[in-house]
Amino acid sequence: MRRERVEPNLIGVGRGKRVAIVAARFYGDLADQLEDGARRALAAAGVAAEDVHAFRVPGCFEIPLASLKAARRGFDAVVALGVVIRGETPHFEFVASECARGIMDVQLESGVPIGFGILTTETRAQAEERADPERGDKGFEAASAALSLLALQP
């Protein structure tokens, strides 16, 4: 399932664009897979490697603020990546919902497209499947979503 090509309407959309990847490092191995997928999508759409900048934060709760800072620094798009796995406490609900709400708020306030690549799963096995470039490749999909929004801009 590993994707190397973006949708035909996204080819060339990334030329001359600067993109920030904001990745939560709490599940570092999964974040690396998500980031790899995002970088492949950005490259396939014409974003130069030197125009992709990665910013790493401790966990998903920090992603909205880091995304806002990236938007204010003039990035054309942001790809938000991370993993929240349900545990035995309500921590999952707080982190997952506040992260999603925060990302939407930043996107609407700044007008900068943000690809939502936050995996919210019941188990680590589900997260592994979704992050894996050969199975879910959700990092690729998140970057493609941000590129789709860039394609709508004049």
N, C-alpha and C positions, 0 to 999 in steps of 0.2 A: 504494500500500500504506500510505501515511501514515495512522496511526490517530489518531482524535480521541476515541474512546470506549473505555473499559475494559470488561471483562467485566461483565455485569449484577450479579453478586454483589459487585463491588467498588465500585459506586456508593455514595457516602456514607461509605465506610470511612475516608476521610482526614479527615473533619470533626473539627476540634479537635486534629489530630495535627501534630507537628513532625517534619520530615524533613530529614536532611542528605544533600546530594549531595557525594560525595567524588570528584573528577575529576583524573586524571593529565593533565598538560599537555604531555607529550612530543610527542604529535601533536595540537597545539592545535585545528586545524580539525576534526579528527574528534571530539575531545572536546566541542567546541561542539555538533556535531550530536547526539551522544549525550545531552548535557545538555538540549538542546531537547526531545528525545523524552521524557526522564524528566519534565521539567516539565509537558509536555502530559498525560502519564498521571496525574501527581499532581493536577493541576487537575481532570481529568475525574472523579477519585475524591473530590473535595471538599476537598483540602488547599488551604488559603488561601495565596496567593502569599507573604505575609509570614511564613508558617510553613515555608517552604523556604529552607534556607541552604546555599550552595555553599562548599565548602572545596577549594582547589586545591593539589595536591602536584606535585612535579617529574615523577615517573614512577609506574608501577604498583607498584614495590617498596615505596613509601611508603604505599600505600592501606590496608593492614591497620592500621597504627598510627593513622593519621588516623581510620579507622572506629572503632577502640576509643575514641579520645578523644571522638568524637561520641557514641558510646553512653554513655559516662560523663557527658557533659554533659546527658543526659536526653532526647535525641532518641528518638522512638518508632520510627523506622526509618532506615536508611541505604541509599542507592543508590550503589554503587561502579562507577565508569566509567573506562575506559581502553583503551589499545590496545598490544598487544605483537606486533610483526611479526618473523617468523623472519629471521635474518640468516645470516651465514656462520660464526658462532661459537656455542658452547653457551650463550651469554648468554640466549637465548630461553627455553630449558628452565628455567634457574634462576629467572628473573624470573616467568615464567608460573606455574610450579608453586608457588613460595613465595608469590606473591600469592594464588593460590587457596586454599592451605592456611591462610595467615594470615587471610583473610576468613572461612573456615569456623570457625577457632579463635575468632575474635572473636564471631561469631554464637552459637556454642555457649556460650562463657563468659559473655557478657552477656545472652543471651536477646533481644537486639534484632535484628529481621529485617534482613538485608542483601540487597538485590537485586544479583545478580552480572552486571554489564555490562562485563566485561573481554573485549575481543575478542582472540583469539589466532589469528592468521592467518599464512599462508605469504607473502602479498604485500600491498602497500599497496592494490592494486585490490580484493582481497577485503575488506579493512578498510573501504574507502570504501563498498562495496556494503552491508555490514552496518550501518554508521553512518547511512547516508543515510535520511532519513525517508520517502522515496518508494520505497525498495527493502527494506531490512532493518529499520530502525527499532528497533534493539536497545536503545537507551536507554529507549524506551517499554516494551519487554518487561521490562527489568531493574526499572524502577519498579513495573510491574504485579506482578512476582514478590514484591517487598517488601510491596506492598499485600495480596497474597494471604495472606501470613503474618500481617499485622496483622489480617486478617479472622478468623483463628483464635483470636486472643486474647480473653479475656473482657472 
